[in-house]
Amino acid sequence: MSISMTQPLAAPAASSSARWVQLALGVVAMMSISSPQYVWTLFTKSFQEATGGTLAAIQITFSIVIVLQTWLSPIQGYLVDRFGPRLLIAFGCALSGAGWVASAYATSLIQLYLTYGLLCGVGTGIVYVGIVGCMVRWFPDRRGFATGMVAAGYGFGAILTTFPIDTMLKSAGYQHTLVVFGLILGIVGAAAALAMRMPRADESLPAPAVLTGAKDVTPGAMIKTKVFWLMFVMMTMMSTGGLMIISQFAAFARDFGVANMMVFGLAALPLALTVDRITNGLTRPFFGWVSDRIGRENTMAIAFLLEAVSVTAMVIFRDQPLLFVLLSGVVFFGWGEIFSLFPSTLTDTFGTKYATTNYGVLYMAQGIGSVLGGPLAALLYTQTGSWLPVFVIIIVMDAVTGILALVTLKPMRQAYAAS
């Protein structure tokens, strides 16, 4: 495979401002679908009471969301590649909102799985993979930054909803909250999506800014390469660790005794969730931007090892509410960048023609992580009576993945590009 290299600062400016409009629309649509994942932890107690299910059984809903969001993504990516993003992404936004509205009336686990799990999972999957597929095409020169920005929208969206949802839950109940926010988020996301499109052939775009493959590789050929499966394993490990924390955050905060402690006049749990959404959003364009300049694998090593250190510190100071809030923010800063680094690395390696479908295949790693990070983490806690074994697993996976990025992925990708 031949390779193409240019210096980041030498990349020519785009001839059209259309891509920046598309980036803004993509961010809005991503923000509209973030709450089903990132605010899920606020609803677990209410869903337990409404359905009579155990915590582990309720967490299966979260896994269904992520599994459907990710494991159907190759099909969803193919549809977006084939028919374009506009109607499909709008449908996904509407479906995600409908999942919240319908789950408000769930009185059994099966109903909860079929509403919140099924509808939100399928809807968010269409939106996520479709928008990422658009951005890697619009921004060949800033691929890490652009995918980081839309991924940040997915993380940032919950910043706008965490406190309002928490307040409405306490004042009006979970059913009213789900219906109101389900309608708002579904409508806003669909409206943004209806203005999205892929770049046209007559629109001039800048050259790539980092080492890229000159060949467009089909999904079938991609899955036969060792470099793809290494990326898949690495993303699985990072997804597992992050989703262990996201899905169980409220549960272990209560177990540590800090959930209702006051920090700057606010309860530690919702404050930590808000801070985490900020850092989880900021890390995606930040480390994407860094990777456009120092390389994908070097950036992965820095971010993933930062994650290992920050999780360790959060556990050590878990009984200190202020430190718990601050360190949880650092934890999410070291995790959320996987959603800018992996898609940009994948597209750099295998080309843009099949980018949406190819990322859909890689994104299945997030589904595996949800199975391990959701109910199995809760089951491990139930069996041991402690969250510490869960955190030990997270720390080890973070450290191993950071080392793999430098010592294995980097030389393997260079060899593949030169072949």
C-alpha positions in Angstrom: 0.0 0.0 0.0 1.4 3.4 -0.9 1.3 6.2 1.7 0.7 9.9 1.6 2.3 12.3 4.1 1.9 16.1 4.5 2.7 18.4 7.3 -0.3 19.5 9.4 0.5 23.2 9.0 0.8 22.9 5.2 -2.7 21.6 4.6 -4.6 24.0 2.4 -7.8 25.7 3.6 -11.1 24.3 2.5 -12.7 26.1 -0.4 -16.1 25.9 1.1 -17.5 26.8 4.5 -20.1 24.1 4.2 -18.1 21.6 6.2 -18.2 23.8 9.3 -21.9 24.1 9.1 -22.1 20.3 8.8 -19.9 20.0 11.9 -22.1 22.3 13.9 -25.2 20.3 12.8 -23.5 17.1 13.7 -22.6 18.4 17.2 -26.3 19.4 17.8 -27.6 16.0 16.6 -25.1 14.2 18.8 -26.0 16.2 21.8 -29.6 15.2 21.4 -28.9 11.5 21.7 -26.4 11.6 24.6 -28.8 11.5 27.6 -30.0 7.8 27.2 -26.5 6.7 28.0 -25.0 9.4 30.2 -28.1 10.2 32.3 -29.1 6.6 32.6 -27.7 6.2 36.1 -30.2 8.8 37.5 -33.1 6.6 36.5 -32.0 3.2 37.7 -33.6 3.5 41.2 -36.9 4.6 39.7 -36.9 1.7 37.2 -36.1 -0.7 40.0 -39.1 0.4 41.9 -41.4 0.5 38.8 -40.5 -3.0 37.6 -39.4 -4.7 40.8 -36.1 -5.8 39.2 -32.7 -6.1 40.8 -29.9 -3.7 40.0 -28.2 -6.3 37.8 -31.5 -6.9 35.9 -32.1 -3.2 35.4 -28.5 -2.7 34.1 -29.3 -5.1 31.3 -31.3 -2.3 29.8 -28.1 -0.2 29.6 -26.3 -3.0 28.0 -29.1 -3.5 25.4 -28.8 0.2 24.5 -25.0 0.0 23.9 -25.2 -3.5 22.3 -27.8 -2.4 19.8 -26.1 1.0 19.3 -22.9 -0.8 18.4 -23.5 -4.3 17.1 -26.0 -3.0 14.5 -23.7 -0.2 13.5 -22.1 -2.1 10.5 -25.6 -2.4 8.9 -26.5 1.2 9.9 -23.2 2.4 8.5 -23.8 0.7 5.2 -27.3 2.3 5.0 -25.8 5.7 5.6 -23.0 5.1 3.0 -25.6 3.9 0.5 -28.5 6.3 1.0 -27.0 9.4 2.7 -27.2 10.7 6.2 -30.2 13.1 6.2 -33.3 11.0 6.7 -31.6 8.1 8.5 -30.0 10.3 11.1 -33.2 12.2 11.6 -35.1 8.9 12.1 -32.5 7.8 14.6 -32.9 11.0 16.7 -36.7 10.6 16.7 -36.4 6.9 17.6 -34.1 7.7 20.6 -36.6 10.3 21.9 -39.5 7.9 21.5 -37.6 5.3 23.6 -37.6 7.7 26.5 -41.3 8.5 26.1 -42.3 4.9 25.9 -40.1 3.7 28.8 -42.0 6.1 31.1 -44.9 3.6 31.0 -42.8 0.4 31.4 -44.0 -1.7 34.4 -41.9 -4.8 33.7 -38.3 -5.6 32.8 -39.4 -6.8 29.3 -41.2 -3.5 28.6 -38.2 -1.6 29.8 -35.9 -3.6 27.6 -38.2 -3.1 24.5 -38.6 0.7 25.0 -35.5 2.3 26.6 -33.2 -0.6 25.5 -34.4 -1.3 22.0 -35.6 2.1 20.7 -32.8 4.2 22.3 -30.2 1.6 21.2 -31.2 1.5 17.6 -31.8 5.2 17.4 -28.6 6.4 18.9 -26.6 3.8 16.9 -27.9 5.2 13.6 -27.1 8.8 14.6 -23.6 8.1 16.1 -22.1 6.0 13.3 -23.7 8.2 10.6 -22.4 11.5 11.9 -18.9 10.1 12.5 -18.9 8.7 8.9 -19.8 12.2 7.7 -17.1 14.0 9.6 -14.2 11.8 8.5 -15.1 12.7 5.0 -15.6 16.4 5.5 -12.3 16.9 7.5 -9.4 14.9 6.0 -7.0 17.5 7.4 -8.5 17.6 10.9 -9.9 14.1 11.2 -9.0 13.7 14.8 -10.4 17.2 15.8 -13.6 16.8 13.8 -14.5 13.4 15.0 -13.6 14.6 18.5 -16.0 17.6 18.2 -19.0 15.5 17.2 -18.1 12.9 19.8 -17.8 15.8 22.3 -21.4 16.7 21.4 -22.3 13.2 22.5 -20.5 13.8 25.8 -21.5 17.4 26.2 -25.2 16.9 25.6 -25.8 15.5 29.0 -24.3 18.7 30.6 -27.4 20.6 29.5 -29.7 17.9 30.9 -28.2 16.4 34.0 -29.3 19.0 36.5 -32.6 19.8 34.9 -33.4 16.1 34.7 -32.3 15.6 38.3 -34.4 18.5 39.4 -37.5 17.4 37.5 -37.1 13.8 38.8 -37.4 15.1 42.3 -40.2 17.5 41.7 -42.4 15.8 39.1 -41.3 12.1 39.0 -39.4 10.0 36.5 -42.4 9.4 34.2 -43.0 13.1 33.5 -39.3 13.7 33.1 -38.8 11.0 30.5 -41.8 12.2 28.5 -40.8 15.9 28.5 -37.1 15.3 27.7 -37.8 12.5 25.2 -40.0 14.8 23.1 -37.6 17.8 23.3 -34.4 15.8 22.5 -36.1 13.8 19.7 -37.4 17.0 17.9 -34.2 19.0 18.3 -32.0 16.2 17.0 -34.2 15.4 14.0 -34.4 19.0 12.9 -30.6 19.3 12.9 -30.2 16.0 11.0 -32.5 17.1 8.2 -29.9 19.7 7.1 -27.0 17.3 7.0 -25.3 15.8 3.9 -22.1 14.2 2.6 -19.6 16.4 0.7 -20.2 16.6 -3.0 -17.6 15.7 -5.6 -17.2 19.3 -6.7 -16.3 20.6 -3.2 -12.6 20.9 -2.7 -11.3 19.6 0.6 -7.8 19.8 2.2 -5.2 17.0 2.0 -4.8 14.6 4.9 -2.5 15.9 7.7 -1.0 12.7 9.0 0.2 9.4 7.6 -2.6 7.8 5.7 -3.2 4.8 3.4 -3.8 5.7 -0.2 -6.1 2.7 -0.7 -9.8 2.4 0.3 -10.2 -1.0 2.0 -13.6 -2.7 2.1 -15.0 -4.0 5.4 -14.5 -7.6 4.3 -10.8 -7.0 3.5 -10.3 -4.9 6.7 -11.4 -7.7 9.1 -8.8 -10.0 7.6 -6.0 -7.7 8.8 -4.2 -8.0 12.2 -4.0 -4.3 12.7 -7.8 -4.0 12.7 -8.2 -6.7 15.3 -5.6 -5.1 17.5 -7.6 -1.9 17.4 -10.7 -3.8 18.1 -9.2 -5.4 21.2 -7.8 -2.1 22.4 -11.1 -0.3 22.0 -12.9 -3.2 23.7 -10.7 -2.9 26.8 -11.0 0.9 27.0 -14.8 0.8 26.4 -15.2 -1.8 29.1 -13.4 0.2 31.7 -15.2 3.5 30.9 -18.6 1.9 30.8 -18.0 0.1 34.1 -17.7 3.6 35.6 -20.5 5.3 33.7 -23.1 2.6 34.3 -22.3 2.1 38.0 -21.3 5.7 38.9 -24.3 6.5 41.1 -24.2 3.1 42.7 -20.6 3.2 43.8 -20.8 6.9 44.8 -23.6 5.9 47.2 -21.6 2.9 48.4 -18.5 5.2 49.0 -20.8 7.5 51.1 -20.1 10.6 49.0 -23.2 10.8 46.8 -25.1 13.3 49.0 -22.2 15.1 50.6 -22.1 18.8 49.7 -19.4 20.3 47.5 -19.6 24.1 46.9 -23.3 23.9 48.0 -24.2 21.1 45.6 -24.7 17.4 46.1 -21.5 15.5 45.1 -23.3 13.0 42.8 -25.0 15.4 40.3 -22.0 17.8 40.5 -19.6 15.0 39.6 -21.9 13.9 36.8 -21.9 17.4 35.4 -18.1 17.8 35.7 -17.6 14.4 34.1 -19.7 15.4 31.1 -17.6 18.6 30.7 -14.3 16.7 30.8 -15.7 13.8 28.8 -16.7 16.3 26.1 -13.5 18.4 26.1 -11.2 15.4 25.9 -12.5 14.3 22.5 -11.6 17.4 20.3 -8.6 18.1 22.5 -6.9 14.7 22.1 -8.2 14.5 18.5 -6.4 17.8 17.8 -3.3 16.6 19.6 -3.3 13.4 17.6 -3.4 15.4 14.3 -0.1 16.8 15.3 1.9 14.2 17.3 0.3 11.0 15.9 -2.5 8.8 16.9 -0.6 6.1 18.9 1.5 8.6 20.8 -1.7 10.4 21.9 -3.4 7.1 22.8 -0.5 6.2 25.2 -0.7 9.5 26.9 -4.4 9.5 27.4 -4.9 5.8 28.4 -2.1 5.9 31.0 -3.6 9.1 32.3 -6.8 7.2 32.7 -5.1 4.4 34.7 -3.4 6.9 37.1 -6.6 9.0 37.6 -8.8 5.9 38.4 -6.3 4.8 40.9 -6.3 8.2 42.6 -10.1 8.4 42.6 -10.3 5.1 44.5 -7.6 6.1 47.0 -9.5 9.3 47.8 -13.0 7.9 47.4 -14.2 9.2 50.8 -13.2 12.8 50.1 -16.2 14.4 48.2 -14.2 17.3 46.7 -11.4 15.1 45.5 -13.9 12.5 44.3 -15.6 15.1 42.1 -12.4 16.5 40.7 -10.7 13.1 40.1 -13.9 11.7 38.5 -13.5 14.6 36.0 -9.9 13.6 35.3 -11.0 9.9 34.8 -13.5 10.9 32.1 -10.9 13.2 30.5 -8.7 10.1 30.1 -11.4 8.0 28.7 -13.7 9.9 26.3 -11.1 10.5 23.7 -11.4 6.9 22.4 -14.3 8.2 20.4 -12.0 10.5 18.4 -8.8 8.5 18.3 -10.1 5.2 17.2 -12.3 6.4 14.3 -9.7 8.7 13.0 -7.0 6.0 13.3 -9.2 3.5 11.5 -10.0 5.9 8.6 -6.3 6.9 8.3 -5.5 3.2 7.9 -8.3 1.9 5.7 -9.5 5.0 3.7 -12.6 7.1 3.4 -14.8 5.3 0.8 -16.1 2.7 3.2 -15.4 4.8 6.4 -18.9 4.7 7.9 -19.3 1.0 7.5 -15.8 0.3 8.6 -16.2 2.3 11.7 -19.5 0.5 12.3 -17.6 -2.7 12.5 -15.0 -1.3 14.9 -17.7 0.3 17.0 -19.0 -3.1 17.9 -16.2 -3.2 20.5 -18.2 -0.7 22.5 -21.1 -3.2 22.6 -18.8 -5.9 24.1 -17.6 -3.3 26.6 -21.2 -2.6 27.6 -21.8 -6.3 28.5 -18.6 -6.4 30.6 -19.0 -3.0 32.0 -22.7 -3.1 32.9 -24.3 -6.2 34.4 -21.1 -8.2 34.9 -19.6 -5.4 36.9 -22.7 -5.2 39.0 -22.6 -9.0 39.4 -19.0 -8.9 40.5 -19.9 -6.3 43.1 -22.8 -8.4 44.3 -20.5 -11.5 44.7 -17.6 -9.7 46.4 -19.5 -6.9 48.3 -17.0 -4.4 47.1 -16.3 -2.2 44.1 -12.5 -2.5 44.5 -12.1 -5.6 42.3 -14.0 -3.8 39.5 -11.6 -0.8 39.7 -8.6 -3.1 39.7 -9.7 -4.6 36.4 -10.3 -1.1 35.0 -6.8 0.1 36.0 -5.0 -2.9 34.5 -6.9 -2.7 31.2 -6.2 1.1 30.9 -2.4 0.6 31.5 -2.2 -2.4 29.1 -4.0 -0.6 26.3 -1.8 2.5 26.6 1.4 0.3 26.3 0.0 -1.6 23.4 -0.6 1.7 21.5 3.1 2.4 21.5 4.8 -0.9 21.4 2.4 -2.8 19.1 -0.1 -0.7 17.2 2.3 2.0 16.1 4.8 -0.4 14.3 2.1 -2.6 13.0 0.2 0.3 11.4 3.4 1.6 9.8 4.2 -1.8 8.4 0.7 -2.1 7.0 0.8 1.3 5.4 4.1 0.6 3.7 3.0 -2.8 2.4 
